Amino acid sequence: MDFAKQLERLEAIVRKLEAEDLDLDEALKLFEEGVERLRAAREQLTQAEGKVKKALKGEGSGS
Amino acid sequence: MGAPIDLFAAASAEGAWTVTEVTRRARVVIEAGLPPLWIRGEVTGFKAWRSGHWYFSLRDRFSQIRCVMFHNDNRRLPAPPTEGMQVFAFAQPSVYEAKGEFQLTIKELLSTEQGGLWKLAFEKARAALQKDGLLDPARKRRLPLFPRRIAVVTSPDGAALRDIEAVITRRWPIAELVLVAAKVQGDGAEASVCAALARLGKLEVDVAIVGRGGGSAEDLWTFNSERVARALAAVPVPVISAVGHETDVTLCDLVADVRAPTPSAAAEAATPDRAEVLVHLGHLGERLARGLAQRSQRAVDRLDRTLKILARGYAVARDEKGRVLKRVKQLPSGQAFRLRVTDGEVAARVSSPPDPLSVPERGNERGVSSPLSRRERGPGGEDGSGAEV
């Protein structure tokens, strides 16, 4: 899952947990998913860094 | 040609000059007597030939001179002059021998109007883009918050690319940077940038930066080309223009989804700051934990309330699967169930047929039933639906 979607889901979970009157089972399930999303999001942010790709050349008039 | 002129040689018919000789002589005399000079006048009768050469006349109140400006000289100009435009021209006076015409070969042309030919071309192209709706603010797309792939259309060895790379490495190093090399100034720049822009659609990037470092008006002209502006408008992902000029807005700036004053600023606009995002994640983690704690607390509170109600003499009836029995029809005669009272649980069985209340039971969604209600039915279960313990 890409970072934007990961974060979006995490934010939705937090809002739901804060706002809605959930029973404990549901709250626990959401919490667990939230923790997993948080971990995955952090991992994505600290993964190997991208690099400039010079594979594409655009010199000349190009056709 | 080199022979000195004997002004008396052609005084009689025998020594007559040919047309070519006279014309050539006139040309030599004029070019020697009138070296390249600046001239000012009004443009009239302009015509651009298919060869790319321009033909027109310069005139003032009393005189008029034929002018030619060859393609090689006029190609650097953004637009042809308009009829009646006041111009300064740097010209070599000469004679066009084939027609025996006195004419100026124009090397440079400047409009005396503010901004001159550059401005004229800009306004013309801007009007055309406007007409096609390409400058409509509603066309502007929002930039992605967390880009995965960022394309950069610029010169591979310009300062712009280095600046962009540095900013992205600092702020959002998880993004992949895709260079689409283009020639950003000089001959062929227009076509090169257009081709690079056309390629963006196939690259699966989230956002693109198009630009170059600062330069003269002439250097930046590629980004004022209507053709380039249209190619930019056709890019399927959001585009940030970064033409490196704080004061002059280019056509590309107008068409782009976001205009950045410099390539570095464009890279900042394209990316979030990883450090800030990590802080945000930290806050979300805290809220997550707090949210769960609140939910747990509420569950504990709810349990407390239930226990308190039981302590007041109410009981909860459940079947063998633990389902709360709230209604008379759930308790047919002989039905076994368990009764939760304040200090424990007992097995029970319905001893007689149901006896519904005339008033349905109220407010017992939580499952605290009142089969032993004292207020409505009197103490105990003596009259009908009592439980046999």
HADDOCK unambig.tbl for C-alpha pairs under 7 A between the chains (distance, minus, plus):
assign (segid A and resid 3 and name CA) (segid B and resid 146 and name CA) 6.97 0.50 0.50
assign (segid A and resid 4 and name CA) (segid B and resid 146 and name CA) 5.91 0.50 0.50
assign (segid A and resid 14 and name CA) (segid B and resid 284 and name CA) 6.89 0.50 0.50
assign (segid A and resid 14 and name CA) (segid B and resid 287 and name CA) 6.45 0.50 0.50
assign (segid A and resid 14 and name CA) (segid B and resid 288 and name CA) 5.36 0.50 0.50
assign (segid A and resid 17 and name CA) (segid B and resid 291 and name CA) 5.24 0.50 0.50
assign (segid A and resid 17 and name CA) (segid B and resid 292 and name CA) 6.69 0.50 0.50
assign (segid A and resid 18 and name CA) (segid B and resid 291 and name CA) 4.97 0.50 0.50
assign (segid A and resid 24 and name CA) (segid B and resid 295 and name CA) 6.40 0.50 0.50
assign (segid A and resid 24 and name CA) (segid B and resid 296 and name CA) 6.27 0.50 0.50
assign (segid A and resid 24 and name CA) (segid B and resid 299 and name CA) 6.48 0.50 0.50
assign (segid A and resid 27 and name CA) (segid B and resid 292 and name CA) 6.30 0.50 0.50
assign (segid A and resid 27 and name CA) (segid B and resid 295 and name CA) 6.69 0.50 0.50
assign (segid A and resid 28 and name CA) (segid B and resid 292 and name CA) 6.97 0.50 0.50
assign (segid A and resid 31 and name CA) (segid B and resid 288 and name CA) 6.53 0.50 0.50
assign (segid A and resid 31 and name CA) (segid B and resid 292 and name CA) 6.54 0.50 0.50
assign (segid A and resid 38 and name CA) (segid B and resid 281 and name CA) 6.94 0.50 0.50
assign (segid A and resid 38 and name CA) (segid B and resid 285 and name CA) 6.97 0.50 0.50
assign (segid A and resid 45 and name CA) (segid B and resid 174 and name CA) 6.61 0.50 0.50
assign (segid A and resid 47 and name CA) (segid B and resid 174 and name CA) 6.96 0.50 0.50
assign (segid A and resid 48 and name CA) (segid B and resid 174 and name CA) 6.96 0.50 0.50
assign (segid A and resid 49 and name CA) (segid B and resid 173 and name CA) 5.19 0.50 0.50
assign (segid A and resid 49 and name CA) (segid B and resid 174 and name CA) 4.74 0.50 0.50
assign (segid A and resid 50 and name CA) (segid B and resid 173 and name CA) 5.98 0.50 0.50
assign (segid A and resid 50 and name CA) (segid B and resid 174 and name CA) 5.20 0.50 0.50
assign (segid A and resid 50 and name CA) (segid B and resid 175 and name CA) 5.42 0.50 0.50
assign (segid A and resid 50 and name CA) (segid B and resid 176 and name CA) 4.52 0.50 0.50
assign (segid A and resid 50 and name CA) (segid B and resid 177 and name CA) 6.98 0.50 0.50
assign (segid A and resid 51 and name CA) (segid B and resid 176 and name CA) 5.64 0.50 0.50
assign (segid A and resid 51 and name CA) (segid B and resid 177 and name CA) 5.97 0.50 0.50
assign (segid A and resid 52 and name CA) (segid B and resid 176 and name CA) 6.64 0.50 0.50
assign (segid A and resid 52 and name CA) (segid B and resid 177 and name CA) 4.68 0.50 0.50
assign (segid A and resid 52 and name CA) (segid B and resid 178 and name CA) 5.83 0.50 0.50
assign (segid A and resid 52 and name CA) (segid B and resid 179 and name CA) 6.75 0.50 0.50
assign (segid A and resid 53 and name CA) (segid B and resid 177 and name CA) 6.19 0.50 0.50
assign (segid A and resid 53 and name CA) (segid B and resid 178 and name CA) 5.04 0.50 0.50
assign (segid A and resid 53 and name CA) (segid B and resid 179 and name CA) 5.99 0.50 0.50
assign (segid A and resid 54 and name CA) (segid B and resid 178 and name CA) 6.94 0.50 0.50
assign (segid A and resid 54 and name CA) (segid B and resid 179 and name CA) 5.71 0.50 0.50
assign (segid A and resid 56 and name CA) (segid B and resid 179 and name CA) 6.44 0.50 0.50
assign (segid A and resid 56 and name CA) (segid B and resid 180 and name CA) 5.61 0.50 0.50
assign (segid A and resid 56 and name CA) (segid B and resid 181 and name CA) 6.90 0.50 0.50
assign (segid A and resid 57 and name CA) (segid B and resid 180 and name CA) 6.04 0.50 0.50
assign (segid A and resid 57 and name CA) (segid B and resid 181 and name CA) 5.17 0.50 0.50
assign (segid A and resid 58 and name CA) (segid B and resid 180 and name CA) 5.73 0.50 0.50
assign (segid A and resid 58 and name CA) (segid B and resid 181 and name CA) 4.30 0.50 0.50
assign (segid A and resid 58 and name CA) (segid B and resid 182 and name CA) 4.90 0.50 0.50
assign (segid A and resid 58 and name CA) (segid B and resid 192 and name CA) 6.81 0.50 0.50
assign (segid A and resid 58 and name CA) (segid B and resid 196 and name CA) 5.86 0.50 0.50
assign (segid A and resid 59 and name CA) (segid B and resid 181 and name CA) 6.16 0.50 0.50
assign (segid A and resid 59 and name CA) (segid B and resid 182 and name CA) 5.32 0.50 0.50
assign (segid A and resid 59 and name CA) (segid B and resid 183 and name CA) 6.14 0.50 0.50
assign (segid A and resid 59 and name CA) (segid B and resid 192 and name CA) 6.42 0.50 0.50
assign (segid A and resid 60 and name CA) (segid B and resid 188 and name CA) 6.86 0.50 0.50
assign (segid A and resid 60 and name CA) (segid B and resid 192 and name CA) 5.67 0.50 0.50
assign (segid A and resid 61 and name CA) (segid B and resid 188 and name CA) 6.02 0.50 0.50
assign (segid A and resid 61 and name CA) (segid B and resid 191 and name CA) 4.96 0.50 0.50
assign (segid A and resid 61 and name CA) (segid B and resid 192 and name CA) 4.45 0.50 0.50
assign (segid A and resid 61 and name CA) (segid B and resid 195 and name CA) 6.85 0.50 0.50
assign (segid A and resid 62 and name CA) (segid B and resid 192 and name CA) 6.10 0.50 0.50
assign (segid A and resid 62 and name CA) (segid B and resid 195 and name CA) 5.53 0.50 0.50
assign (segid A and resid 63 and name CA) (segid B and resid 195 and name CA) 6.66 0.50 0.50
